[in-house]
Amino acid sequence: MSNHKFPVKSQVEEFRTRGYANDDILPKTEEKRNMSWVNYFTLWMGSVHNIPNYAAVAGFFVLLAPIHVVIALILSGLAVATLMTVNGRAGTKYGIPFSMHLRATYGATGSKLPGVLRGMVAAIAWFGVQCATGASALLILISKIWPGFAEIGGGAEFLGLSAPGWICFVLFWLLNVAIGIGGGGVLNRFTAILSPIIYIVFGAMAVWAVINAGGIGKIFSFDYAGADYGSRNMIFVYLMVIASVMAVWAAPGASVADFTQNAKSQEDQVKGQYLSLFVGYAIFGLMAVCILGGGAIIYGLPENFADANQGGVLYIINNWDSVPAAVVSLGVFLFTTISTNATGNIIPASYQLTALFPKHVNYRRGVIIASIIAFAILPWNLSGGILEFLGIIGALLGPVAGVMVADYYVVKKQEIDLDKLYASEEDLKDPSNPYYGTNMMAYVATIVGLIFSLSGNFISALSAVSEISWIVGFGVAFGLYVILPKKKVQ
């Protein structure tokens, strides 16, 4: 099968007779491939600008001088684009979702654990964190319009949130659930409208910061409190930034087939993703450094500047005297966070739940289940230390992505047998089926990669590993899987 031949209807209908009744599991036929490069461009361009990303950049200020932060972010954008396009080729070529891409890599039984890591752990935790940071922005927005809102409840807290905090979290959580239930069609229209607004508003914020901070020269030469740029190897610090950005994209990077299965062609997904992520991160890097650096000069640099709930861009906007400007900026931040949350978290989580329980869960039920779990984990307790959270997410999913890429390119040579991948439940129990059981070598590589990438959290001498956990996990798992003998066991 060439890279441009789509699954035909006759194949899909045959797969239905084998028990694959859920459309979310089946390959996408040509008439359902509706995403051009423009759709990918608007999808990811809007996803770059969200509150956790700005909080991460605020954390980078203590690692690198401002100009180096911009350069590191551009390189990070290229790295993310490469992962997305490389790991997305199988989805476009065969029209398969992430859950079936996992089956092709780990086996019919073995695919469940990495699916849980991506869809149940990373996606749901990220969904909750994004809801928590968005709720913090919503609290500031409402308080700007109604100053007495923040005093409701007299400051009393329940499970770590005040009454206004609970109101804002529930409201923002419901908005995210609604967009998630709408699915990819609603999301495409949503991002197409949102993307140009994002760059108008954030461009205006960057101009405001440059003017009020005394010029871009002052921003790029500002001495950030607590920064010690000469204490670490520059190359390693660049890798730290790149690893953190890769961790932001670790979940969609692993499950990108859920999006590339809708591509009209390989050219569309490659062009759209490279353009959006390279251009997006180049503009985002410059804007974020100007906004955050300028804001730090104008309003000072608090200790919690890298706190996603209170610091960074929220700290700056909260200091504005202009209510209309604050409302517009916060409104755009809220919508970009919703877009990112739907794209990278709730949609993939729902697909994975559908794959794990195809007889009981469809896409909409998956959205509701994942959303309830995300609520129940009290995610506002996770979102303060954003760089540490990213390190854990990177450690979990870097190895999965490493094995998937190694398997598809080095082992399978970009060839997947759809007929055997979508075998009946009975035929999948036949050891002669290449997707039978568990690919134990894939498991070994993943687990070893996971141990290496998490080692810095438990062994002080290896603490540097936790700062580049995605890179370590991906590299170890990729390399080990390539050299291990390929043998399945029952």
Contacts in CASP RR format, 6 or more apart in sequence:
PFRMAT RR
TARGET T0000
AUTHOR 0000-0000-0000
METHOD contacts of the structure
MODEL  1
MSNHKFPVKSQVEEFRTRGYANDDILPKTEEKRNMSWVNYFTLWMGSVHN
IPNYAAVAGFFVLLAPIHVVIALILSGLAVATLMTVNGRAGTKYGIPFSM
HLRATYGATGSKLPGVLRGMVAAIAWFGVQCATGASALLILISKIWPGFA
EIGGGAEFLGLSAPGWICFVLFWLLNVAIGIGGGGVLNRFTAILSPIIYI
VFGAMAVWAVINAGGIGKIFSFDYAGADYGSRNMIFVYLMVIASVMAVWA
APGASVADFTQNAKSQEDQVKGQYLSLFVGYAIFGLMAVCILGGGAIIYG
LPENFADANQGGVLYIINNWDSVPAAVVSLGVFLFTTISTNATGNIIPAS
YQLTALFPKHVNYRRGVIIASIIAFAILPWNLSGGILEFLGIIGALLGPV
AGVMVADYYVVKKQEIDLDKLYASEEDLKDPSNPYYGTNMMAYVATIVGL
IFSLSGNFISALSAVSEISWIVGFGVAFGLYVILPKKKVQ
1 93 0 8 1.000
1 94 0 8 1.000
1 415 0 8 1.000
3 89 0 8 1.000
3 92 0 8 1.000
3 93 0 8 1.000
3 266 0 8 1.000
3 414 0 8 1.000
4 93 0 8 1.000
4 265 0 8 1.000
4 266 0 8 1.000
5 93 0 8 1.000
6 28 0 8 1.000
6 29 0 8 1.000
6 30 0 8 1.000
6 33 0 8 1.000
6 95 0 8 1.000
7 27 0 8 1.000
7 28 0 8 1.000
7 29 0 8 1.000
7 94 0 8 1.000
7 95 0 8 1.000
7 418 0 8 1.000
8 29 0 8 1.000
8 30 0 8 1.000
9 29 0 8 1.000
11 27 0 8 1.000
11 418 0 8 1.000
11 419 0 8 1.000
12 26 0 8 1.000
12 27 0 8 1.000
12 29 0 8 1.000
15 26 0 8 1.000
15 27 0 8 1.000
15 422 0 8 1.000
16 26 0 8 1.000
18 422 0 8 1.000
18 423 0 8 1.000
18 424 0 8 1.000
18 425 0 8 1.000
18 427 0 8 1.000
19 424 0 8 1.000
19 425 0 8 1.000
20 26 0 8 1.000
20 358 0 8 1.000
20 422 0 8 1.000
21 358 0 8 1.000
22 354 0 8 1.000
22 358 0 8 1.000
22 362 0 8 1.000
24 97 0 8 1.000
24 351 0 8 1.000
24 354 0 8 1.000
24 355 0 8 1.000
24 362 0 8 1.000
24 363 0 8 1.000
25 97 0 8 1.000
25 99 0 8 1.000
25 100 0 8 1.000
25 354 0 8 1.000
25 355 0 8 1.000
25 358 0 8 1.000
26 422 0 8 1.000
27 94 0 8 1.000
27 95 0 8 1.000
27 96 0 8 1.000
27 100 0 8 1.000
27 261 0 8 1.000
27 418 0 8 1.000
27 422 0 8 1.000
28 95 0 8 1.000
28 261 0 8 1.000
28 262 0 8 1.000
32 262 0 8 1.000
33 95 0 8 1.000
33 261 0 8 1.000
33 262 0 8 1.000
33 263 0 8 1.000
33 264 0 8 1.000
34 262 0 8 1.000
34 264 0 8 1.000
35 188 0 8 1.000
35 259 0 8 1.000
35 262 0 8 1.000
35 263 0 8 1.000
35 264 0 8 1.000
35 268 0 8 1.000
35 269 0 8 1.000
36 264 0 8 1.000
36 268 0 8 1.000
37 267 0 8 1.000
37 268 0 8 1.000
37 269 0 8 1.000
37 271 0 8 1.000
37 272 0 8 1.000
37 275 0 8 1.000
38 272 0 8 1.000
39 188 0 8 1.000
39 192 0 8 1.000
40 259 0 8 1.000
40 263 0 8 1.000
40 268 0 8 1.000
40 269 0 8 1.000
40 271 0 8 1.000
40 272 0 8 1.000
40 273 0 8 1.000
40 276 0 8 1.000
41 272 0 8 1.000
41 275 0 8 1.000
41 276 0 8 1.000
42 188 0 8 1.000
42 191 0 8 1.000
42 192 0 8 1.000
42 194 0 8 1.000
42 195 0 8 1.000
42 276 0 8 1.000
43 187 0 8 1.000
43 188 0 8 1.000
43 191 0 8 1.000
43 259 0 8 1.000
43 276 0 8 1.000
43 343 0 8 1.000
44 84 0 8 1.000
44 272 0 8 1.000
44 273 0 8 1.000
44 276 0 8 1.000
44 277 0 8 1.000
44 280 0 8 1.000
44 343 0 8 1.000
45 191 0 8 1.000
45 195 0 8 1.000
45 198 0 8 1.000
45 276 0 8 1.000
45 279 0 8 1.000
45 280 0 8 1.000
46 191 0 8 1.000
46 194 0 8 1.000
46 195 0 8 1.000
46 198 0 8 1.000
46 336 0 8 1.000
46 339 0 8 1.000
46 340 0 8 1.000
47 191 0 8 1.000
47 336 0 8 1.000
47 339 0 8 1.000
47 340 0 8 1.000
47 343 0 8 1.000
47 344 0 8 1.000
48 277 0 8 1.000
48 280 0 8 1.000
48 281 0 8 1.000
48 284 0 8 1.000
49 198 0 8 1.000
49 202 0 8 1.000
49 284 0 8 1.000
49 287 0 8 1.000
49 332 0 8 1.000
49 333 0 8 1.000
49 336 0 8 1.000
50 130 0 8 1.000
50 133 0 8 1.000
50 333 0 8 1.000
50 336 0 8 1.000
50 337 0 8 1.000
50 339 0 8 1.000
50 340 0 8 1.000
51 130 0 8 1.000
51 133 0 8 1.000
51 134 0 8 1.000
51 136 0 8 1.000
51 137 0 8 1.000
51 308 0 8 1.000
51 313 0 8 1.000
51 314 0 8 1.000
51 333 0 8 1.000
51 337 0 8 1.000
52 129 0 8 1.000
52 130 0 8 1.000
52 133 0 8 1.000
52 248 0 8 1.000
52 308 0 8 1.000
52 383 0 8 1.000
52 386 0 8 1.000
53 248 0 8 1.000
53 284 0 8 1.000
53 288 0 8 1.000
54 288 0 8 1.000
54 291 0 8 1.000
54 292 0 8 1.000
54 312 0 8 1.000
54 313 0 8 1.000
55 133 0 8 1.000
55 306 0 8 1.000
55 307 0 8 1.000
55 308 0 8 1.000
55 311 0 8 1.000
55 312 0 8 1.000
55 313 0 8 1.000
55 384 0 8 1.000
55 386 0 8 1.000
56 244 0 8 1.000
56 245 0 8 1.000
56 248 0 8 1.000
56 306 0 8 1.000
56 386 0 8 1.000
56 387 0 8 1.000
56 390 0 8 1.000
57 69 0 8 1.000
57 73 0 8 1.000
57 285 0 8 1.000
57 288 0 8 1.000
57 289 0 8 1.000
57 292 0 8 1.000
58 292 0 8 1.000
58 305 0 8 1.000
58 306 0 8 1.000
58 311 0 8 1.000
58 312 0 8 1.000
58 313 0 8 1.000
59 305 0 8 1.000
59 306 0 8 1.000
59 387 0 8 1.000
60 69 0 8 1.000
60 72 0 8 1.000
60 241 0 8 1.000
60 244 0 8 1.000
61 69 0 8 1.000
61 224 0 8 1.000
61 227 0 8 1.000
61 292 0 8 1.000
61 293 0 8 1.000
61 296 0 8 1.000
61 305 0 8 1.000
61 306 0 8 1.000
62 224 0 8 1.000
62 226 0 8 1.000
62 227 0 8 1.000
62 228 0 8 1.000
62 306 0 8 1.000
63 69 0 8 1.000
63 227 0 8 1.000
63 229 0 8 1.000
63 232 0 8 1.000
63 237 0 8 1.000
63 240 0 8 1.000
63 241 0 8 1.000
64 72 0 8 1.000
64 229 0 8 1.000
64 237 0 8 1.000
64 238 0 8 1.000
64 241 0 8 1.000
65 220 0 8 1.000
65 227 0 8 1.000
65 229 0 8 1.000
66 219 0 8 1.000
66 220 0 8 1.000
66 221 0 8 1.000
66 222 0 8 1.000
66 289 0 8 1.000
66 293 0 8 1.000
67 220 0 8 1.000
68 234 0 8 1.000
68 237 0 8 1.000
68 238 0 8 1.000
69 241 0 8 1.000
69 285 0 8 1.000
69 289 0 8 1.000
70 285 0 8 1.000
70 286 0 8 1.000
70 289 0 8 1.000
72 237 0 8 1.000
72 238 0 8 1.000
72 241 0 8 1.000
72 242 0 8 1.000
73 241 0 8 1.000
73 245 0 8 1.000
73 281 0 8 1.000
73 282 0 8 1.000
73 284 0 8 1.000
73 285 0 8 1.000
73 288 0 8 1.000
74 278 0 8 1.000
74 281 0 8 1.000
74 282 0 8 1.000
74 285 0 8 1.000
75 238 0 8 1.000
75 242 0 8 1.000
76 241 0 8 1.000
76 242 0 8 1.000
76 244 0 8 1.000
76 245 0 8 1.000
76 246 0 8 1.000
76 281 0 8 1.000
77 245 0 8 1.000
77 277 0 8 1.000
77 278 0 8 1.000
77 280 0 8 1.000
77 281 0 8 1.000
78 277 0 8 1.000
78 278 0 8 1.000
78 281 0 8 1.000
79 242 0 8 1.000
79 245 0 8 1.000
79 246 0 8 1.000
80 245 0 8 1.000
80 246 0 8 1.000
80 249 0 8 1.000
80 253 0 8 1.000
80 277 0 8 1.000
80 281 0 8 1.000
81 273 0 8 1.000
81 274 0 8 1.000
81 276 0 8 1.000
81 277 0 8 1.000
81 278 0 8 1.000
83 246 0 8 1.000
83 249 0 8 1.000
83 253 0 8 1.000
83 256 0 8 1.000
83 401 0 8 1.000
83 405 0 8 1.000
84 249 0 8 1.000
84 252 0 8 1.000
84 253 0 8 1.000
84 256 0 8 1.000
84 273 0 8 1.000
84 277 0 8 1.000
85 269 0 8 1.000
85 270 0 8 1.000
85 273 0 8 1.000
85 274 0 8 1.000
86 405 0 8 1.000
86 409 0 8 1.000
87 253 0 8 1.000
87 254 0 8 1.000
87 256 0 8 1.000
87 257 0 8 1.000
87 401 0 8 1.000
87 404 0 8 1.000
87 405 0 8 1.000
87 408 0 8 1.000
88 256 0 8 1.000
88 257 0 8 1.000
88 260 0 8 1.000
88 269 0 8 1.000
89 260 0 8 1.000
89 266 0 8 1.000
89 269 0 8 1.000
89 408 0 8 1.000
89 414 0 8 1.000
90 96 0 8 1.000
90 101 0 8 1.000
90 104 0 8 1.000
90 257 0 8 1.000
90 408 0 8 1.000
90 414 0 8 1.000
90 416 0 8 1.000
91 97 0 8 1.000
91 101 0 8 1.000
91 256 0 8 1.000
91 257 0 8 1.000
91 260 0 8 1.000
91 261 0 8 1.000
91 263 0 8 1.000
92 260 0 8 1.000
92 261 0 8 1.000
92 263 0 8 1.000
92 265 0 8 1.000
92 266 0 8 1.000
92 269 0 8 1.000
93 266 0 8 1.000
93 414 0 8 1.000
93 416 0 8 1.000
94 261 0 8 1.000
94 416 0 8 1.000
94 418 0 8 1.000
95 257 0 8 1.000
95 261 0 8 1.000
96 104 0 8 1.000
96 257 0 8 1.000
96 261 0 8 1.000
96 416 0 8 1.000
96 418 0 8 1.000
96 421 0 8 1.000
97 257 0 8 1.000
97 258 0 8 1.000
97 261 0 8 1.000
97 351 0 8 1.000
97 355 0 8 1.000
98 115 0 8 1.000
98 118 0 8 1.000
98 254 0 8 1.000
98 255 0 8 1.000
98 256 0 8 1.000
98 257 0 8 1.000
98 258 0 8 1.000
98 348 0 8 1.000
98 351 0 8 1.000
98 352 0 8 1.000
98 355 0 8 1.000
99 111 0 8 1.000
99 115 0 8 1.000
99 351 0 8 1.000
99 352 0 8 1.000
99 354 0 8 1.000
99 355 0 8 1.000
99 356 0 8 1.000
100 257 0 8 1.000
100 355 0 8 1.000
100 421 0 8 1.000
100 422 0 8 1.000
101 257 0 8 1.000
101 404 0 8 1.000
102 111 0 8 1.000
102 114 0 8 1.000
102 115 0 8 1.000
102 355 0 8 1.000
102 404 0 8 1.000
103 111 0 8 1.000
103 421 0 8 1.000
103 435 0 8 1.000
104 407 0 8 1.000
104 408 0 8 1.000
104 412 0 8 1.000
104 416 0 8 1.000
104 421 0 8 1.000
104 435 0 8 1.000
105 111 0 8 1.000
105 114 0 8 1.000
105 403 0 8 1.000
105 404 0 8 1.000
105 407 0 8 1.000
105 408 0 8 1.000
105 439 0 8 1.000
105 442 0 8 1.000
106 113 0 8 1.000
106 114 0 8 1.000
106 403 0 8 1.000
106 438 0 8 1.000
106 439 0 8 1.000
106 442 0 8 1.000
106 443 0 8 1.000
107 435 0 8 1.000
107 436 0 8 1.000
107 437 0 8 1.000
107 438 0 8 1.000
107 439 0 8 1.000
107 442 0 8 1.000
107 488 0 8 1.000
108 428 0 8 1.000
108 435 0 8 1.000
108 436 0 8 1.000
108 437 0 8 1.000
109 437 0 8 1.000
109 438 0 8 1.000
110 437 0 8 1.000
110 438 0 8 1.000
110 439 0 8 1.000
110 442 0 8 1.000
110 443 0 8 1.000
111 355 0 8 1.000
112 356 0 8 1.000
113 443 0 8 1.000
114 254 0 8 1.000
114 400 0 8 1.000
114 403 0 8 1.000
114 446 0 8 1.000
115 352 0 8 1.000
115 355 0 8 1.000
115 356 0 8 1.000
115 400 0 8 1.000
116 352 0 8 1.000
116 356 0 8 1.000
117 396 0 8 1.000
117 397 0 8 1.000
117 400 0 8 1.000
118 251 0 8 1.000
118 254 0 8 1.000
118 255 0 8 1.000
118 348 0 8 1.000
118 352 0 8 1.000
118 397 0 8 1.000
118 400 0 8 1.000
119 251 0 8 1.000
119 255 0 8 1.000
119 348 0 8 1.000
119 349 0 8 1.000
119 352 0 8 1.000
119 353 0 8 1.000
119 370 0 8 1.000
120 349 0 8 1.000
120 352 0 8 1.000
120 353 0 8 1.000
120 370 0 8 1.000
120 373 0 8 1.000
121 396 0 8 1.000
122 250 0 8 1.000
122 251 0 8 1.000
122 393 0 8 1.000
122 396 0 8 1.000
122 397 0 8 1.000
123 251 0 8 1.000
123 255 0 8 1.000
123 344 0 8 1.000
123 345 0 8 1.000
123 346 0 8 1.000
123 348 0 8 1.000
123 349 0 8 1.000
123 352 0 8 1.000
123 370 0 8 1.000
124 345 0 8 1.000
124 349 0 8 1.000
124 370 0 8 1.000
124 373 0 8 1.000
124 374 0 8 1.000
124 377 0 8 1.000
125 374 0 8 1.000
125 377 0 8 1.000
125 379 0 8 1.000
125 382 0 8 1.000
125 389 0 8 1.000
125 393 0 8 1.000
126 251 0 8 1.000
126 341 0 8 1.000
126 344 0 8 1.000
126 345 0 8 1.000
126 393 0 8 1.000
127 176 0 8 1.000
127 341 0 8 1.000
127 345 0 8 1.000
127 346 0 8 1.000
127 349 0 8 1.000
127 370 0 8 1.000
127 371 0 8 1.000
127 374 0 8 1.000
127 379 0 8 1.000
128 173 0 8 1.000
128 345 0 8 1.000
128 374 0 8 1.000
128 375 0 8 1.000
128 377 0 8 1.000
128 379 0 8 1.000
128 382 0 8 1.000
128 383 0 8 1.000
129 308 0 8 1.000
129 379 0 8 1.000
129 382 0 8 1.000
129 383 0 8 1.000
129 386 0 8 1.000
129 389 0 8 1.000
130 176 0 8 1.000
130 337 0 8 1.000
130 340 0 8 1.000
130 341 0 8 1.000
130 345 0 8 1.000
131 169 0 8 1.000
131 172 0 8 1.000
131 173 0 8 1.000
131 176 0 8 1.000
131 341 0 8 1.000
131 374 0 8 1.000
131 375 0 8 1.000
131 379 0 8 1.000
132 169 0 8 1.000
132 308 0 8 1.000
132 309 0 8 1.000
132 379 0 8 1.000
132 380 0 8 1.000
132 382 0 8 1.000
132 383 0 8 1.000
133 308 0 8 1.000
133 309 0 8 1.000
133 337 0 8 1.000
133 383 0 8 1.000
134 168 0 8 1.000
134 172 0 8 1.000
134 333 0 8 1.000
134 334 0 8 1.000
134 337 0 8 1.000
135 165 0 8 1.000
135 168 0 8 1.000
135 169 0 8 1.000
135 171 0 8 1.000
135 172 0 8 1.000
135 173 0 8 1.000
135 380 0 8 1.000
136 168 0 8 1.000
136 308 0 8 1.000
136 309 0 8 1.000
136 310 0 8 1.000
136 314 0 8 1.000
137 314 0 8 1.000
137 330 0 8 1.000
137 331 0 8 1.000
137 333 0 8 1.000
137 334 0 8 1.000
137 337 0 8 1.000
138 168 0 8 1.000
138 171 0 8 1.000
138 172 0 8 1.000
138 330 0 8 1.000
138 334 0 8 1.000
139 149 0 8 1.000
139 150 0 8 1.000
139 164 0 8 1.000
139 165 0 8 1.000
139 168 0 8 1.000
140 314 0 8 1.000
140 317 0 8 1.000
140 318 0 8 1.000
140 326 0 8 1.000
140 330 0 8 1.000
141 326 0 8 1.000
141 327 0 8 1.000
141 330 0 8 1.000
141 331 0 8 1.000
141 334 0 8 1.000
142 149 0 8 1.000
142 164 0 8 1.000
142 168 0 8 1.000
143 149 0 8 1.000
143 150 0 8 1.000
143 164 0 8 1.000
144 323 0 8 1.000
144 326 0 8 1.000
144 327 0 8 1.000
144 330 0 8 1.000
145 323 0 8 1.000
145 327 0 8 1.000
149 164 0 8 1.000
150 164 0 8 1.000
152 162 0 8 1.000
152 163 0 8 1.000
152 164 0 8 1.000
152 167 0 8 1.000
153 162 0 8 1.000
153 163 0 8 1.000
153 164 0 8 1.000
154 162 0 8 1.000
154 163 0 8 1.000
155 162 0 8 1.000
155 163 0 8 1.000
156 162 0 8 1.000
156 163 0 8 1.000
158 166 0 8 1.000
159 378 0 8 1.000
160 378 0 8 1.000
160 380 0 8 1.000
160 381 0 8 1.000
161 169 0 8 1.000
161 380 0 8 1.000
169 380 0 8 1.000
172 334 0 8 1.000
172 338 0 8 1.000
173 371 0 8 1.000
173 374 0 8 1.000
173 375 0 8 1.000
175 334 0 8 1.000
175 338 0 8 1.000
176 338 0 8 1.000
176 341 0 8 1.000
176 342 0 8 1.000
176 346 0 8 1.000
176 371 0 8 1.000
177 346 0 8 1.000
177 367 0 8 1.000
177 368 0 8 1.000
177 371 0 8 1.000
179 186 0 8 1.000
179 187 0 8 1.000
179 190 0 8 1.000
179 338 0 8 1.000
179 339 0 8 1.000
179 341 0 8 1.000
179 342 0 8 1.000
179 346 0 8 1.000
180 186 0 8 1.000
180 187 0 8 1.000
180 342 0 8 1.000
180 346 0 8 1.000
180 347 0 8 1.000
180 350 0 8 1.000
180 367 0 8 1.000
181 364 0 8 1.000
181 367 0 8 1.000
181 368 0 8 1.000
183 342 0 8 1.000
183 347 0 8 1.000
183 363 0 8 1.000
184 342 0 8 1.000
184 347 0 8 1.000
187 339 0 8 1.000
187 342 0 8 1.000
187 343 0 8 1.000
187 347 0 8 1.000
190 335 0 8 1.000
190 339 0 8 1.000
191 339 0 8 1.000
191 343 0 8 1.000
194 332 0 8 1.000
194 335 0 8 1.000
194 336 0 8 1.000
194 339 0 8 1.000
197 332 0 8 1.000
198 332 0 8 1.000
198 336 0 8 1.000
199 283 0 8 1.000
201 328 0 8 1.000
201 329 0 8 1.000
201 332 0 8 1.000
202 287 0 8 1.000
202 291 0 8 1.000
202 332 0 8 1.000
203 287 0 8 1.000
205 287 0 8 1.000
205 291 0 8 1.000
205 329 0 8 1.000
206 286 0 8 1.000
206 287 0 8 1.000
206 290 0 8 1.000
206 291 0 8 1.000
209 219 0 8 1.000
209 290 0 8 1.000
209 291 0 8 1.000
209 293 0 8 1.000
209 294 0 8 1.000
209 295 0 8 1.000
209 298 0 8 1.000
210 216 0 8 1.000
210 219 0 8 1.000
210 290 0 8 1.000
210 294 0 8 1.000
212 294 0 8 1.000
212 295 0 8 1.000
212 298 0 8 1.000
213 219 0 8 1.000
213 222 0 8 1.000
213 293 0 8 1.000
213 294 0 8 1.000
213 295 0 8 1.000
213 297 0 8 1.000
213 298 0 8 1.000
214 297 0 8 1.000
216 290 0 8 1.000
218 294 0 8 1.000
218 297 0 8 1.000
219 289 0 8 1.000
219 290 0 8 1.000
219 293 0 8 1.000
219 294 0 8 1.000
219 297 0 8 1.000
220 289 0 8 1.000
222 293 0 8 1.000
222 294 0 8 1.000
222 296 0 8 1.000
222 297 0 8 1.000
224 293 0 8 1.000
224 296 0 8 1.000
224 301 0 8 1.000
225 301 0 8 1.000
236 464 0 8 1.000
236 468 0 8 1.000
239 468 0 8 1.000
239 471 0 8 1.000
240 467 0 8 1.000
240 468 0 8 1.000
242 471 0 8 1.000
243 391 0 8 1.000
243 394 0 8 1.000
243 467 0 8 1.000
243 468 0 8 1.000
243 469 0 8 1.000
243 470 0 8 1.000
243 471 0 8 1.000
244 387 0 8 1.000
244 390 0 8 1.000
244 391 0 8 1.000
245 281 0 8 1.000
246 394 0 8 1.000
246 398 0 8 1.000
246 470 0 8 1.000
246 471 0 8 1.000
246 474 0 8 1.000
247 390 0 8 1.000
247 391 0 8 1.000
247 393 0 8 1.000
247 394 0 8 1.000
247 397 0 8 1.000
247 469 0 8 1.000
247 470 0 8 1.000
248 390 0 8 1.000
250 393 0 8 1.000
250 394 0 8 1.000
250 396 0 8 1.000
250 397 0 8 1.000
250 398 0 8 1.000
250 401 0 8 1.000
250 470 0 8 1.000
251 344 0 8 1.000
251 345 0 8 1.000
251 348 0 8 1.000
251 393 0 8 1.000
251 397 0 8 1.000
252 259 0 8 1.000
252 343 0 8 1.000
252 344 0 8 1.000
252 348 0 8 1.000
253 397 0 8 1.000
253 401 0 8 1.000
254 397 0 8 1.000
254 398 0 8 1.000
254 400 0 8 1.000
254 401 0 8 1.000
254 404 0 8 1.000
255 348 0 8 1.000
255 351 0 8 1.000
255 352 0 8 1.000
258 347 0 8 1.000
258 348 0 8 1.000
258 351 0 8 1.000
259 269 0 8 1.000
259 343 0 8 1.000
260 269 0 8 1.000
263 269 0 8 1.000
291 313 0 8 1.000
291 316 0 8 1.000
292 305 0 8 1.000
292 312 0 8 1.000
292 313 0 8 1.000
292 316 0 8 1.000
295 316 0 8 1.000
296 305 0 8 1.000
298 316 0 8 1.000
298 319 0 8 1.000
299 315 0 8 1.000
299 316 0 8 1.000
299 319 0 8 1.000
302 311 0 8 1.000
302 315 0 8 1.000
304 310 0 8 1.000
304 311 0 8 1.000
304 315 0 8 1.000
305 311 0 8 1.000
305 312 0 8 1.000
305 315 0 8 1.000
306 312 0 8 1.000
306 385 0 8 1.000
306 386 0 8 1.000
306 387 0 8 1.000
307 384 0 8 1.000
307 385 0 8 1.000
307 386 0 8 1.000
308 383 0 8 1.000
308 384 0 8 1.000
308 385 0 8 1.000
308 386 0 8 1.000
309 380 0 8 1.000
309 383 0 8 1.000
309 384 0 8 1.000
313 333 0 8 1.000
317 326 0 8 1.000
317 329 0 8 1.000
317 330 0 8 1.000
318 326 0 8 1.000
320 326 0 8 1.000
346 367 0 8 1.000
346 370 0 8 1.000
346 371 0 8 1.000
347 367 0 8 1.000
349 366 0 8 1.000
349 367 0 8 1.000
349 370 0 8 1.000
350 363 0 8 1.000
350 364 0 8 1.000
350 366 0 8 1.000
350 367 0 8 1.000
350 369 0 8 1.000
350 370 0 8 1.000
351 363 0 8 1.000
353 361 0 8 1.000
353 365 0 8 1.000
353 366 0 8 1.000
353 369 0 8 1.000
353 370 0 8 1.000
354 361 0 8 1.000
354 362 0 8 1.000
354 363 0 8 1.000
354 366 0 8 1.000
361 369 0 8 1.000
382 389 0 8 1.000
383 389 0 8 1.000
391 466 0 8 1.000
391 467 0 8 1.000
391 469 0 8 1.000
391 470 0 8 1.000
392 454 0 8 1.000
392 457 0 8 1.000
392 469 0 8 1.000
394 453 0 8 1.000
394 469 0 8 1.000
394 470 0 8 1.000
394 473 0 8 1.000
395 450 0 8 1.000
395 453 0 8 1.000
395 454 0 8 1.000
395 457 0 8 1.000
395 466 0 8 1.000
395 469 0 8 1.000
395 470 0 8 1.000
395 472 0 8 1.000
395 473 0 8 1.000
396 450 0 8 1.000
396 453 0 8 1.000
397 470 0 8 1.000
398 449 0 8 1.000
398 453 0 8 1.000
398 469 0 8 1.000
398 470 0 8 1.000
398 473 0 8 1.000
398 474 0 8 1.000
398 477 0 8 1.000
399 445 0 8 1.000
399 446 0 8 1.000
399 447 0 8 1.000
399 448 0 8 1.000
399 449 0 8 1.000
399 450 0 8 1.000
399 453 0 8 1.000
399 473 0 8 1.000
399 474 0 8 1.000
399 476 0 8 1.000
399 477 0 8 1.000
400 446 0 8 1.000
400 477 0 8 1.000
401 474 0 8 1.000
402 445 0 8 1.000
402 473 0 8 1.000
402 474 0 8 1.000
402 475 0 8 1.000
402 477 0 8 1.000
402 478 0 8 1.000
402 481 0 8 1.000
403 442 0 8 1.000
403 445 0 8 1.000
403 446 0 8 1.000
403 477 0 8 1.000
403 478 0 8 1.000
403 481 0 8 1.000
405 478 0 8 1.000
406 445 0 8 1.000
406 477 0 8 1.000
406 478 0 8 1.000
406 479 0 8 1.000
406 481 0 8 1.000
406 482 0 8 1.000
407 439 0 8 1.000
407 442 0 8 1.000
407 481 0 8 1.000
408 414 0 8 1.000
408 416 0 8 1.000
410 481 0 8 1.000
410 482 0 8 1.000
411 481 0 8 1.000
411 482 0 8 1.000
411 486 0 8 1.000
417 434 0 8 1.000
420 427 0 8 1.000
420 433 0 8 1.000
420 434 0 8 1.000
420 435 0 8 1.000
421 435 0 8 1.000
423 430 0 8 1.000
423 433 0 8 1.000
423 435 0 8 1.000
427 433 0 8 1.000
428 435 0 8 1.000
428 436 0 8 1.000
428 437 0 8 1.000
429 436 0 8 1.000
430 436 0 8 1.000
431 488 0 8 1.000
431 490 0 8 1.000
436 488 0 8 1.000
437 488 0 8 1.000
437 490 0 8 1.000
438 488 0 8 1.000
438 489 0 8 1.000
439 488 0 8 1.000
440 487 0 8 1.000
440 488 0 8 1.000
440 489 0 8 1.000
441 481 0 8 1.000
441 484 0 8 1.000
441 485 0 8 1.000
441 486 0 8 1.000
441 487 0 8 1.000
441 488 0 8 1.000
442 481 0 8 1.000
444 480 0 8 1.000
444 484 0 8 1.000
445 476 0 8 1.000
445 477 0 8 1.000
445 478 0 8 1.000
445 479 0 8 1.000
445 480 0 8 1.000
445 481 0 8 1.000
445 484 0 8 1.000
446 477 0 8 1.000
448 476 0 8 1.000
448 477 0 8 1.000
448 480 0 8 1.000
449 472 0 8 1.000
449 473 0 8 1.000
449 475 0 8 1.000
449 476 0 8 1.000
449 477 0 8 1.000
449 480 0 8 1.000
450 473 0 8 1.000
450 477 0 8 1.000
452 465 0 8 1.000
452 472 0 8 1.000
452 473 0 8 1.000
452 476 0 8 1.000
453 465 0 8 1.000
453 469 0 8 1.000
453 470 0 8 1.000
453 472 0 8 1.000
453 473 0 8 1.000
453 476 0 8 1.000
454 466 0 8 1.000
454 469 0 8 1.000
455 462 0 8 1.000
455 465 0 8 1.000
455 466 0 8 1.000
456 462 0 8 1.000
456 463 0 8 1.000
456 464 0 8 1.000
456 465 0 8 1.000
456 466 0 8 1.000
456 469 0 8 1.000
457 466 0 8 1.000
465 472 0 8 1.000
END
